Amino acid sequence: MKKTLMLMAVSAAVAAFGVEETEKPKMEKAVFAGGCFWGVEALFQELDGVVDTTVGYTGGHTENPTYKDVCGHGTGHAEAVEVVFDPAKVSYKVLCDYFWRLHDPTTVNRQGPDVGDQYRSAIFYLSPEQKADAEAVKPEAQTHWKKPIVTEIIPATVFYSAEEYHQDYFKKHGGHGCHYIRD
């Protein structure tokens, strides 16, 4: 009874003073692999609407892989970045467009000096809508490349966070990678 009266009093105060309760914006996730995850993460962090990033491993068959495991080429995992974004500020299509331009999506299992299946280019979609959006953006992206885009557009699997020393690597250590933003 006391709880009900208190809730009624709070509701009355909110109504009387015109105070509206606000909901937190609903964030969404996206997962991209485009070579060394340090550079991919750093570039996504610069994009307005991206609220968080985590580097890790996905797309393989080994549970709880380590960096050493993934570099050994037996896990099937790619170095990837999980991007948390505010869809009110940046759309998934814009993230995909940005992704196609921050690495070379025409090379198989390599980016710059990094070679191996862990450096493959992939979009790991989390819903049928993300798959459709990634596929819709791909033809426009192809116009910027002479060779065919080989990026996989595949369902997301378990995402394993990389070791802490890989998180925010460029913020912690400075530097830059072999990634860029192509016009």
N, C-alpha and C positions, 0 to 999 in steps of 0.2 A: 504494500500500500504506500509506504513512504517513498519507495523507488519510483512508483508511478506518478506520485505527486511532484517529485523532483523533476522527472522528465517533462511533465506538463509545464512546470515553471520555466525550465530551460527553453522549451518550444515557444512559450508565450514571450519570453524575453527576446528570442531570435526574431519572432514576428514583429514585436513592438519596435525594435531598433533597426529592422531591415537588414540584419546580418544574415548572410547566406553561408551555409556550410559548403565548402568547396571540396571536390573530389580530387585526389591526386591523379595526374594524367596517367593513362595506361601506357606503360612502356611495352615495346616488342623486342624480340631478339632476331638476329640474323647471324649466319655463320659463313665465313669466306676463307678460302685458302688460296694464296697467291705468292708462294715462295716463302722466304724467311719471315716468320711471323712478327719479328721485331719491327720491320719497316711497314708492313701492312697495318699493324696496330697503331703505329705513330701517325700514319696518314689518316686513318679513320678517326683518331682522337681530335684531329683538326677540324673535322666536319661539324658544322652547326647542327644540333639535334641529336648527336651521338652523346649519350650520357655516361656510358661505361664500356670498357673493353676488357676482355680476358683472352690471353693467348693460351693455346693448348693443342691437343691432338684429337683428331676424329677421322672417321671414314675407314678404319681398319678393324682388325679382329682381335687384337691383344687387349685384355683388360688392364686398366691402370698402367699404361706405358710410361716409361721415363724418357727423357731426352736421349739418353744413350740407346735405349731400345729402338726408338724411332729412327735414329741415325744409322742403326744397324740394318735397315731396309727389310726387316722381317715382320713388321707389325701391320703393314698396310695403311697406317695412319698418315695423314697429312698434317703439317704444321698449319694451324688455322687460328682465326680470331673470331671470338663470339662478341658480337656488337649489340649492345643494348641501346635502343634509340627511341626517341619520342616521335611517333608518327604524325603528331600535329605540327612538327617542325621539319621533318625530313621523311620522305616516303621510301618505301622499300625499293621502288624503281630507281629513285635517285641514288640510293646506296649501291644498287647493282651497276648503274652507269658509272659511278665513281670507281667501283671495283674494277670494271673493264679497263679503266684508264690508269690505274695505279701500278699495273704490272704488265708484262707481255703475255697475253692469254693465248699466244700462238705457238708457244714452246711446250713440248711434252717433258714433264718431270725435270724442269729446270727454271731458274730465274737468275739471270746474270751468271756469276761464278758458282752458284749453288746448284748442284746436280743430285738427283735422286727422287724416288717416288714421293718422298715426304714434302717435296717442293712443287708438287703438281698444282695446277689451277683448278679450283672447284668452287661451286656455289652449292652449299648444303641447305636445301630448302626445308622449312619447318611446317609448311602448310601447302595445300594445293594452290592457294592464292599467290604464295611466294614463288612457287614453280612457274605459274603462268606469267607473273611479272618478270622474272628472270629471263624467260624465253622471249617475252615481248621486247625486252630491251636489247637482246643479243644482236638482231639484225642491224640496228643502228650502230652498235659498237663495232660490228664487222666492217663498216665503211671506213673506219680509221686504221685498218690493218690490211696489208697486202696478202699475207698468208691467212689461211683459215683459222678461226678461233677453235682451240681444242679443249677449252674449259668444260669440265663435267658439270652438269646440273643434275644433282642427285639428292635423294632424301637424306636428311640429317640422321645421324646415328648418335650414340653416346658421345658427349664432348667431355674430354678429360682435361682439366686445367693443368697447364705446364707448371714446372717448379717455380717457386716464388722469384728466384733470381732472373727469370725470363719476363716477368710481368713489368710493364712500363719500362722496358730495358733502355730505350733511348732517353727517356726522362731522367733515369737514374745515372746514365753513363754518357750522355751526349752522343753525337754521331748521327750517321745516316746510312741507309742501306742502298740496295740496287733498285729501289722503287722510286717512282716519279709520278707526276700527274701529266698525262698526255692530253693535249688540246683536242 
